[in-house]
Amino acid sequence: MPQSPTAHDPNDIQEFNLDAVAGILQDEKLDYRIDEHDGEKVIRTGFINAAISFILLDGSLTMEAMWRGAPSTDAAAQVLAATNEWNLTQFAPTIRFFELNEGTLAINALRHVVVSAGMSHNQVGSYVMSSIESAVQCFEWLEQQFPDLVTWKDEHHDH
């Protein structure tokens, strides 16, 4: 009698492939798309206040999230104080800001994990979902710090 293939144990360490991130997003029923940036595959998803990307670079999986709020460069001192407070008091993600274009700043969140030794399905899932959750929490905190920059409304928040 032929044996059926055995399912992989979700805790087994396997060589990391960015498709694992897409699989987690699909399992969680989150919309995503796959793009290419500078010759590298990028998985993008997002929420009302954030654009989130996952990319594999130099043996690390990086989550980068861009906040939708756009402070003016005149608010750089307040943005610096807020990013410093977040980074000093929170474990993840690390946030930073930079000039997006003349007169406008961008605030983004970063988180990395080394994947060169491989990851299990459960490790990938934990990293992806905790990265998304921490970015969303960070950006909700930024909305409290800069309420005048919130120009969007989440119609699903009350559900």
ABEGO torsion letter per residue (X at the ends): XBBBBBBBBAABBBBBBAAAAAAAAAAAGBBBBBBBBGGBBBBBBBBAABBBBBBBBGGBBBBBBBBABBBBAAAAAAAAAAAAAAAAABAOBBBBBBBABBGBBBBBBBBBBBAAAEBBAAAAAAAAAAAAAAAAAAAAAAAAABAAABABBBAAAAX
